[in-house]
Amino acid sequence: MRKYFTLYYLLPITLILFLFSCSSPISPGELATVHSSLEGSSNCTKCHSRGKKVSVEKCLNCHKEISERIKDKQGYHYSKEARDKNCIECHSDHHGKTFEIIHFDSLKFDHNLTGFELTGVHDTLNCKSCHKQELIKEKNILKKKHTYLGLKTNCLDCHEDYHQGELSQKCLICHDQYKFRPAPKFDHNNTNYKLTGKHFDLECTKCHIITIKRNRDYQQFKGLDYKNCVPCHQDKHKNKFGQECNKCHTVESFQIIKKIGEFDHNQTNYPLVGSHSKVNCKSCHKQSDYTLPIKHNLCKDCHIDYHNGQFTKKSVNPDCKECHNLNGFSIPLYTVDRHNTTIFPLKGAHVATPCLSCHKKTTKWSFRNIGKGCVDCHSDIHKSYLSEKYYPKQTCENCHNEIKWANIRFDHNSTGYQLIGMHQKQSCRACHYAKKQRFSELNTSCIQCHQDIHYKQFEVNGSSDCLKCHSYFNWQAEKFNHKNAAFKLDGKHINVACVKCHPETNSGGNYYTLYKTKKTKCEDCH
């Protein structure tokens, strides 16, 4: 009885205590360490609205650095991927003190969503290479132990200013994000001094020297004196002609002289024309004093006799100008008409043959004793193949001419073998160059050139006389008459097709018509 009495009074008290506890929010779990200061039912409304879920506005009231970036339309949280999401979709809590509210996978993260696209070398860097405390510029973010916020996007926010404030801080005007040197976007033509001539190929450090400034390497780009050449180049004339070097010289080379002061060489007794106009002054004026007179009337006053006296006649060597002019030695004035007055007049194809083909067979030019016979220049391809009877002493012109080697005027009847019919239409090579060159080795037998398609059926004493049936005009057996054969055709046999009696046969894989059947009796066929 007492037992039931006790339960009767305890149940209402337990119910009252339960209902009292339900009047305040019940925490679903411990907060992460970073939110541990918000533990307790009295702090719930700092993140939650009564009767609602976590409030985005309250999150941003606390995380002001994120709120400011969203307002400025910057950073990852303003990107398409994050701007329309509730904070709790990515950053939930009440999962314990060690729970990672920010679960960040650096390998899968798309950095382009932050507004700073990773290109070039930046794309290969580890996150911590840039996201480190010494590079954070904002003091309120600097207090945070683990953060990816607080970095600026200008080059000099992370990199040392090598130019020490003398050039623009917009580094990408000249550089790209792959490497600092060289500066691929830099164009010297956009400066006050355009690079031309030899200046274009110079190393930058030749003009922009590297020195020490403020205990660091420093390369000077501003403040250079470039009004004239003297600040960089030694004045070998020691100011005798002033410091306006461009009056005589060009940026292509100091050796190229425009004029010495106002000196015009054409006013002298020897105007500079042709190739002479391009010659360096010192090539002729060996002394430093350009006013000293020099010999110049003859080419040999300056030039050596390249032909080593080959044209000397009666101890007199003609001047170069008889064959050459001032535009260059490689352009001779020696004409075909002049060549035709020599012992070897130029005819036919020789007229169009370059001089060096005959006169420069080696490394030197030769104009004397080079021969005048064909074999002095051309290979005798018939040697040992052709009897001397037809070209005594290798006189090629007995058969050939100077217009074209293929033009042959040889009388084949002189060989004892007259060309008749189709043989008259053949080229020499058809018979004399079948597989190899042959002249004296050839005989007059047909099978010397033609295949015996009858496979020796008509051979007598080791040779076949094809002309008994064929002629020189075609392959038809126009001369053949069956009356002269072992079996004369008469009666019905006259109209029988040849293949009925002369079948095709095979010998060693070769098919041919069998004419010598040795069947002359009726019972052989009937």
C-alpha positions as CSV (number, residue, x, y, z in Angstrom):
1,M,0.0,0.0,0.0
2,R,2.9,2.3,0.9
3,K,4.5,1.5,-2.4
4,Y,1.6,2.7,-4.5
5,F,1.2,5.7,-2.2
6,T,4.8,6.8,-2.9
7,L,4.4,6.4,-6.7
8,Y,1.2,8.4,-6.5
9,Y,3.0,11.4,-5.2
10,L,6.3,11.0,-7.1
11,L,4.8,10.9,-10.6
12,P,3.4,14.5,-10.6
13,I,6.7,15.8,-9.2
14,T,8.7,14.0,-12.0
15,L,6.3,15.4,-14.6
16,I,6.7,18.9,-13.2
17,L,10.5,18.7,-13.3
18,F,10.4,17.4,-16.9
19,L,8.0,20.1,-18.1
20,F,10.2,22.7,-16.4
21,S,13.3,21.5,-18.2
22,C,11.5,21.6,-21.5
23,S,10.8,25.3,-21.1
24,S,14.5,26.0,-22.0
25,P,16.3,24.8,-25.2
26,I,18.1,21.5,-25.0
27,S,21.7,21.4,-26.5
28,P,22.1,18.6,-29.2
29,G,25.8,18.3,-28.4
30,E,29.0,20.1,-27.5
31,L,30.2,23.0,-29.6
32,A,33.5,22.8,-31.4
33,T,36.5,24.4,-29.6
34,V,36.4,27.6,-31.6
35,H,32.8,28.1,-30.5
36,S,33.3,26.9,-26.9
37,S,32.7,30.4,-25.6
38,L,29.1,30.1,-26.8
39,E,28.3,27.0,-24.6
40,G,25.2,27.3,-22.4
41,S,21.5,27.8,-22.9
42,S,21.8,31.5,-22.4
43,N,24.0,31.9,-25.5
44,C,21.7,30.0,-27.9
45,T,20.2,33.1,-29.3
46,K,23.5,34.4,-30.4
47,C,23.4,32.0,-33.3
48,H,19.8,30.8,-33.3
49,S,16.6,32.7,-33.7
50,R,13.7,31.5,-31.5
51,G,11.8,28.9,-33.3
52,K,14.1,29.0,-36.3
53,K,17.3,27.5,-37.5
54,V,20.7,29.1,-37.4
55,S,20.6,32.7,-38.7
56,V,22.9,33.8,-41.5
57,E,22.7,37.3,-40.3
58,K,23.9,36.3,-36.9
59,C,26.8,34.3,-38.4
60,L,27.9,37.4,-40.4
61,N,27.5,39.7,-37.4
62,C,30.2,37.6,-35.7
63,H,32.3,36.8,-38.7
64,K,32.7,40.4,-39.9
65,E,35.7,39.7,-42.2
66,I,33.4,37.4,-44.3
67,S,30.6,39.9,-44.2
68,E,32.8,42.7,-45.5
69,R,34.0,40.6,-48.4
70,I,30.4,39.7,-49.4
71,K,29.4,43.4,-49.3
72,D,32.4,44.2,-51.5
73,K,31.4,41.4,-53.8
74,Q,34.8,39.7,-53.3
75,G,36.1,36.3,-52.1
76,Y,34.9,32.8,-52.2
77,H,31.7,33.4,-50.2
78,Y,30.5,35.8,-52.9
79,S,31.0,33.3,-55.6
80,K,28.2,31.5,-57.4
81,E,28.9,28.4,-55.4
82,A,28.5,29.9,-52.0
83,R,26.5,33.2,-52.1
84,D,23.0,31.6,-52.0
85,K,23.8,29.0,-49.4
86,N,23.0,29.0,-45.7
87,C,26.2,29.0,-43.5
88,I,25.0,25.8,-41.7
89,E,25.1,23.9,-45.0
90,C,28.8,23.9,-45.0
91,H,29.7,24.8,-41.3
92,S,27.5,22.9,-38.9
93,D,28.3,22.5,-35.1
94,H,27.3,20.6,-32.0
95,H,29.3,17.6,-33.1
96,G,31.9,17.7,-30.3
97,K,34.9,19.8,-29.4
98,T,37.3,18.3,-32.0
99,F,34.8,18.6,-34.9
100,E,36.2,20.5,-38.0
101,I,33.6,23.2,-38.7
102,I,35.7,24.2,-41.7
103,H,36.4,20.9,-43.6
104,F,38.7,22.1,-46.3
105,D,40.0,19.8,-49.1
106,S,42.9,21.9,-50.7
107,L,43.3,19.4,-53.6
108,K,39.7,19.7,-54.8
109,F,39.2,23.4,-54.0
110,D,38.7,25.7,-57.0
111,H,40.8,28.7,-56.2
112,N,39.3,30.6,-59.2
113,L,36.1,31.1,-57.1
114,T,38.0,33.4,-54.7
115,G,38.5,36.0,-57.4
116,F,42.2,35.3,-57.7
117,E,42.9,32.8,-60.5
118,L,45.9,30.6,-60.1
119,T,48.0,30.6,-63.3
120,G,51.6,30.0,-64.1
121,V,53.9,29.1,-61.2
122,H,51.1,30.0,-58.7
123,D,49.2,26.9,-59.9
124,T,52.0,24.6,-58.7
125,L,52.5,26.1,-55.2
126,N,51.4,24.6,-52.0
127,C,48.7,26.6,-50.2
128,K,50.9,27.4,-47.3
129,S,53.5,29.0,-49.6
130,C,51.2,32.0,-49.8
131,H,48.7,31.6,-46.9
132,K,51.1,32.3,-44.1
133,Q,50.8,34.9,-41.3
134,E,53.7,37.1,-42.4
135,L,51.8,37.9,-45.6
136,I,48.5,38.8,-43.9
137,K,48.0,42.6,-44.0
138,E,44.8,42.9,-41.9
139,K,45.4,43.1,-38.2
140,N,42.0,41.6,-37.1
141,I,42.7,38.5,-39.3
142,L,46.3,38.3,-38.2
143,K,45.0,37.3,-34.7
144,K,43.5,34.1,-36.1
145,K,45.7,31.0,-35.9
146,H,44.3,29.2,-38.9
147,T,42.9,31.2,-41.8
148,Y,43.1,31.6,-45.5
149,L,41.9,35.2,-45.3
150,G,43.8,38.4,-45.2
151,L,46.0,38.2,-48.3
152,K,46.1,41.0,-50.9
153,T,46.3,40.3,-54.6
154,N,48.9,42.7,-55.7
155,C,52.3,41.2,-56.7
156,L,54.2,43.3,-54.2
157,D,52.0,42.2,-51.3
158,C,53.8,38.9,-51.5
159,H,57.0,39.6,-53.5
160,E,59.9,41.8,-52.8
161,D,60.1,45.0,-55.0
162,Y,63.3,44.3,-56.9
163,H,63.1,47.8,-58.5
164,Q,62.9,49.4,-55.1
165,G,60.0,51.7,-55.9
166,E,61.5,53.2,-59.1
167,L,59.1,51.5,-61.5
168,S,55.4,50.9,-61.5
169,Q,53.9,48.6,-58.9
170,K,51.8,47.0,-61.6
171,C,54.2,44.2,-62.2
172,L,52.1,42.4,-64.8
173,I,52.7,45.2,-67.3
174,C,56.1,43.6,-67.9
175,H,56.0,40.2,-66.2
176,D,53.8,37.2,-66.3
177,Q,53.0,34.6,-63.6
178,Y,55.5,32.0,-64.9
179,K,58.8,33.5,-64.1
180,F,60.3,37.0,-63.3
181,R,63.1,36.7,-65.8
182,P,63.0,37.6,-68.6
183,A,60.0,40.0,-68.5
184,P,58.1,38.6,-71.5
185,K,55.6,41.5,-71.7
186,F,58.2,44.2,-71.7
187,D,58.7,46.0,-75.0
188,H,61.7,48.4,-75.1
189,N,60.1,50.2,-78.0
190,N,57.4,51.6,-75.6
191,T,60.2,53.4,-73.7
192,N,61.9,56.7,-74.6
193,Y,64.8,54.8,-76.2
194,K,63.9,52.2,-78.9
195,L,66.4,49.4,-79.5
196,T,67.6,49.2,-83.0
197,G,70.7,47.7,-84.7
198,K,73.3,46.0,-82.5
199,H,71.5,47.4,-79.4
200,F,68.7,45.0,-80.0
201,D,70.9,41.9,-79.4
202,L,72.6,43.3,-76.3
203,E,72.2,41.7,-72.8
204,C,70.1,44.0,-70.6
205,T,72.9,44.2,-68.0
206,K,75.2,45.8,-70.6
207,C,73.3,49.1,-70.2
208,H,71.2,48.4,-67.0
209,I,74.0,47.4,-64.7
210,I,73.4,45.6,-61.4
211,T,74.7,47.3,-58.3
212,I,74.1,47.3,-54.5
213,K,71.5,49.7,-53.1
214,R,70.1,49.6,-49.6
215,N,72.2,46.4,-49.0
216,R,70.4,44.6,-51.9
217,D,71.0,43.9,-55.6
218,Y,69.6,46.8,-57.6
219,Q,69.4,47.1,-61.4
220,Q,69.1,50.6,-62.7
221,F,66.4,51.2,-65.3
222,K,65.7,54.9,-64.8
223,G,68.0,57.9,-65.0
224,L,70.3,56.5,-67.7
225,D,72.0,59.1,-70.0
226,Y,71.2,58.1,-73.6
227,K,71.3,61.5,-75.4
228,N,74.4,60.3,-77.3
229,C,76.8,57.4,-77.6
230,V,79.6,58.6,-75.3
231,P,78.1,57.7,-71.9
232,C,78.3,54.0,-73.0
233,H,80.9,53.9,-75.7
234,Q,84.5,55.1,-75.7
235,D,85.2,58.0,-78.0
236,K,88.2,56.7,-80.0
237,H,88.3,60.0,-81.9
238,K,88.8,61.8,-78.6
239,N,86.2,64.4,-79.4
240,K,87.9,65.5,-82.7
241,F,84.6,65.1,-84.5
242,G,82.3,66.0,-81.6
243,Q,80.0,63.6,-79.7
244,E,77.3,63.2,-82.4
245,C,78.6,59.8,-83.5
246,N,75.5,59.2,-85.6
247,K,76.8,61.7,-88.2
248,C,79.2,59.0,-89.4
249,H,78.3,55.8,-87.6
250,T,75.1,53.7,-87.4
251,V,73.7,51.5,-84.6
252,E,74.2,48.5,-86.9
253,S,78.0,48.6,-86.4
254,F,80.8,51.1,-85.8
255,Q,82.5,49.7,-88.8
256,I,79.7,50.9,-91.1
257,I,80.6,54.5,-91.8
258,K,78.0,56.9,-93.2
259,K,80.5,59.6,-93.7
260,I,83.5,61.1,-91.9
261,G,82.1,64.3,-90.5
262,E,80.7,66.0,-93.6
263,F,83.2,64.2,-95.9
264,D,81.8,63.0,-99.2
265,H,84.1,60.4,-100.8
266,N,82.5,61.0,-104.2
267,Q,84.1,64.4,-104.3
268,T,87.5,62.8,-104.6
269,N,89.2,61.3,-107.7
270,Y,87.8,57.9,-106.7
271,P,84.0,57.9,-106.1
272,L,82.9,54.9,-104.1
273,V,80.4,52.9,-106.2
274,G,79.2,49.3,-106.3
275,S,80.7,47.1,-103.6
276,H,83.3,49.7,-102.7
277,S,80.5,51.8,-101.1
278,K,80.1,49.0,-98.5
279,V,83.8,48.5,-97.7
280,N,85.1,49.6,-94.3
281,C,87.3,52.7,-94.5
282,K,90.3,50.9,-92.9
283,S,90.3,48.2,-95.6
284,C,91.8,50.8,-98.0
285,H,93.0,53.5,-95.6
286,K,95.4,51.4,-93.6
287,Q,96.8,54.4,-91.7
288,S,94.9,56.2,-89.0
289,D,95.3,59.4,-91.0
290,Y,92.6,59.1,-93.8
291,T,94.1,62.0,-95.7
292,L,97.3,60.1,-96.8
293,P,97.1,59.3,-100.5
294,I,96.8,55.6,-101.6
295,K,97.1,53.9,-105.0
296,H,93.7,53.3,-106.6
297,N,94.0,53.4,-110.4
298,L,94.2,49.7,-110.9
299,C,92.4,46.9,-109.2
300,K,95.7,45.1,-108.4
301,D,96.6,48.2,-106.4
302,C,94.4,46.8,-103.7
303,H,93.5,43.2,-104.9
304,I,95.7,40.3,-105.5
305,D,95.6,38.4,-108.8
306,Y,93.2,35.6,-107.9
307,H,94.0,33.9,-111.2
308,N,97.8,33.7,-110.5
309,G,98.9,35.1,-113.9
310,Q,96.8,32.8,-116.1
311,F,95.9,35.7,-118.3
312,T,99.4,37.1,-118.6
313,K,100.4,37.8,-122.3
314,K,103.8,38.9,-123.2
315,S,104.6,39.6,-119.6
316,V,101.6,41.9,-119.3
317,N,98.8,41.0,-116.9
318,P,95.5,42.6,-117.8
319,D,93.5,44.5,-115.1
320,C,90.5,42.9,-113.5
321,K,88.1,45.4,-114.9
322,E,88.4,43.7,-118.3
323,C,86.2,40.9,-117.0
324,H,84.7,42.2,-113.7
325,N,83.0,45.4,-112.5
326,L,82.7,47.1,-109.1
327,N,79.5,45.2,-108.2
328,G,81.4,42.1,-107.3
329,F,83.9,39.6,-108.6
330,S,81.2,36.9,-108.9
331,I,79.5,38.8,-111.8
332,P,81.9,38.5,-114.8
333,L,81.7,40.6,-117.9
334,Y,83.2,38.0,-120.1
335,T,80.6,37.3,-122.8
336,V,79.8,34.3,-125.0
337,D,81.0,36.2,-128.0
338,R,84.4,36.7,-126.4
339,H,84.5,33.0,-125.5
340,N,83.8,32.1,-129.1
341,T,87.1,33.8,-130.1
342,T,89.0,31.1,-128.0
343,I,90.0,27.6,-129.1
344,F,86.7,26.3,-127.7
345,P,83.7,28.2,-129.1
346,L,80.5,27.7,-127.1
347,K,77.7,25.9,-129.0
348,G,74.5,24.2,-128.1
349,A,74.0,23.3,-124.4
350,H,77.5,24.7,-123.7
351,V,76.1,28.2,-124.1
352,A,73.9,27.8,-121.0
353,T,76.5,25.9,-119.0
354,P,77.8,27.8,-115.9
355,C,81.4,28.9,-116.1
356,L,82.4,27.0,-112.9
357,S,81.2,23.6,-114.5
358,C,84.3,23.7,-116.7
359,H,86.6,26.2,-115.1
360,K,86.2,25.3,-111.4
361,K,86.3,21.5,-111.2
362,T,88.4,21.8,-108.0
363,T,88.6,24.5,-105.4
364,K,90.4,26.8,-107.8
365,W,89.5,28.4,-111.1
366,S,91.4,27.2,-114.1
367,F,91.3,28.9,-117.5
368,R,94.3,27.4,-119.2
369,N,95.1,23.8,-120.3
370,I,91.8,22.3,-119.2
371,G,91.3,20.4,-122.4
372,K,88.8,20.7,-125.2
373,G,87.7,17.2,-125.9
374,C,84.4,15.8,-124.6
375,V,86.1,13.3,-122.2
376,D,88.0,16.2,-120.6
377,C,84.8,17.2,-118.9
378,H,82.4,14.3,-119.5
379,S,82.7,10.7,-118.4
380,D,83.1,8.2,-121.2
381,I,80.3,5.9,-120.4
382,H,80.9,3.8,-123.5
383,K,84.5,3.0,-122.7
384,S,85.2,-0.8,-123.0
385,Y,81.7,-1.3,-124.4
386,L,82.1,0.3,-127.8
387,S,84.6,-0.5,-130.4
388,E,87.2,2.2,-131.3
389,K,86.0,1.7,-134.9
390,Y,83.0,3.9,-134.2
391,Y,84.6,6.6,-132.1
392,P,88.4,6.7,-132.7
393,K,90.3,8.5,-129.9
394,Q,87.0,9.0,-128.0
395,T,85.5,11.4,-130.5
396,C,82.0,11.5,-129.1
397,E,80.8,13.9,-131.9
398,N,80.7,11.0,-134.3
399,C,77.4,10.1,-132.8
400,H,76.4,12.9,-130.4
401,N,76.2,16.7,-130.8
402,E,76.5,19.7,-128.4
403,I,72.8,20.4,-128.3
404,K,71.6,17.3,-126.5
405,W,73.2,13.9,-125.7
406,A,70.1,12.1,-126.8
407,N,70.3,13.4,-130.3
408,I,72.1,10.6,-132.1
409,R,73.2,10.8,-135.7
410,F,74.8,7.3,-135.9
411,D,74.3,5.3,-139.2
412,H,73.3,1.8,-137.9
413,N,73.7,0.3,-141.4
414,S,77.5,0.6,-140.9
415,T,77.2,-2.2,-138.3
416,G,75.8,-4.7,-140.8
417,Y,72.5,-4.8,-139.1
418,Q,69.9,-2.7,-140.9
419,L,67.0,-1.2,-138.8
420,I,63.7,-2.1,-140.4
421,G,60.1,-1.7,-139.4
422,M,59.4,-1.3,-135.7
423,H,63.2,-1.3,-135.0
424,Q,63.4,2.1,-136.6
425,K,61.1,3.6,-133.9
426,Q,63.0,2.3,-131.0
427,S,65.5,4.3,-128.9
428,C,69.1,3.2,-128.8
429,R,68.6,2.4,-125.1
430,A,65.9,-0.1,-125.9
431,C,68.4,-2.6,-127.3
432,H,71.8,-1.3,-126.0
433,Y,70.8,-0.6,-122.4
434,A,68.6,-3.5,-121.6
435,K,69.7,-4.2,-118.0
436,K,73.3,-3.2,-118.8
437,Q,75.1,-1.3,-121.5
438,R,75.8,-3.6,-124.6
439,F,77.1,-2.8,-128.0
440,S,79.8,-5.2,-129.2
441,E,78.2,-8.1,-127.3
442,L,74.9,-8.0,-129.2
443,N,74.1,-10.4,-132.1
444,T,71.3,-10.3,-134.6
445,S,69.2,-13.1,-133.2
446,C,65.7,-12.0,-132.2
447,I,65.9,-13.7,-128.9
448,Q,68.9,-11.5,-128.0
449,C,66.3,-8.8,-127.2
450,H,62.9,-10.6,-127.3
451,Q,61.5,-13.4,-125.2
452,D,61.0,-16.7,-126.9
453,I,57.3,-17.2,-126.1
454,H,57.3,-20.5,-128.0
455,Y,59.9,-21.9,-125.5
456,K,62.3,-23.3,-128.2
457,Q,59.6,-25.2,-130.2
458,F,61.0,-23.8,-133.4
459,E,64.7,-23.9,-132.4
460,V,67.0,-25.5,-134.9
461,N,70.6,-26.2,-134.1
462,G,70.4,-24.0,-131.0
463,S,68.7,-21.0,-132.7
464,S,65.3,-19.9,-133.8
465,D,64.6,-18.1,-137.0
466,C,61.6,-15.9,-136.0
467,L,61.6,-14.2,-139.5
468,K,60.2,-17.4,-141.0
469,C,56.8,-16.5,-139.6
470,H,57.1,-12.9,-138.3
471,S,58.2,-9.6,-139.8
472,Y,59.8,-6.4,-138.4
473,F,56.5,-4.6,-138.5
474,N,54.3,-6.5,-136.0
475,W,54.1,-9.7,-134.0
476,Q,51.5,-11.2,-136.2
477,A,52.6,-14.5,-137.9
478,E,52.0,-13.0,-141.4
479,K,54.5,-15.2,-143.1
480,F,53.3,-18.5,-141.6
481,N,51.4,-20.9,-144.0
482,H,50.1,-24.1,-142.7
483,K,50.8,-25.7,-146.1
484,N,54.5,-25.6,-145.1
485,A,53.8,-27.4,-141.9
486,A,53.9,-31.1,-141.2
487,F,50.1,-31.2,-141.3
488,K,48.5,-29.4,-144.2
489,L,45.1,-28.0,-143.7
490,D,42.3,-28.9,-146.1
491,G,38.6,-29.7,-146.1
492,K,36.9,-29.0,-142.8
493,H,40.2,-28.5,-141.0
494,I,40.5,-25.1,-142.7
495,N,37.7,-23.7,-140.5
496,V,38.8,-25.3,-137.2
497,A,40.0,-22.8,-134.6
498,C,43.7,-23.0,-133.9
499,V,43.2,-23.7,-130.2
500,K,41.3,-26.8,-131.0
501,C,44.5,-28.5,-132.2
502,H,47.1,-26.3,-130.5
503,P,46.2,-26.1,-126.8
504,E,47.8,-24.0,-124.1
505,T,50.4,-25.9,-122.0
506,N,52.4,-25.3,-118.9
507,S,56.1,-25.8,-118.4
508,G,57.7,-24.8,-115.1
509,G,54.9,-22.4,-114.4
510,N,55.2,-20.8,-117.9
511,Y,52.1,-21.0,-120.1
512,Y,52.4,-21.1,-123.8
513,T,50.7,-22.4,-127.0
514,L,51.8,-25.9,-128.1
515,Y,52.5,-25.9,-131.8
516,K,54.7,-29.0,-132.1
517,T,51.9,-31.5,-131.1
518,K,53.3,-34.4,-133.1
519,K,49.7,-35.4,-133.8
520,T,49.1,-36.0,-137.5
521,K,46.9,-39.0,-137.6
522,C,43.1,-38.8,-137.5
523,E,42.8,-41.0,-134.4
524,D,45.0,-38.5,-132.5
525,C,42.1,-36.0,-132.5
526,H,39.0,-38.0,-133.5
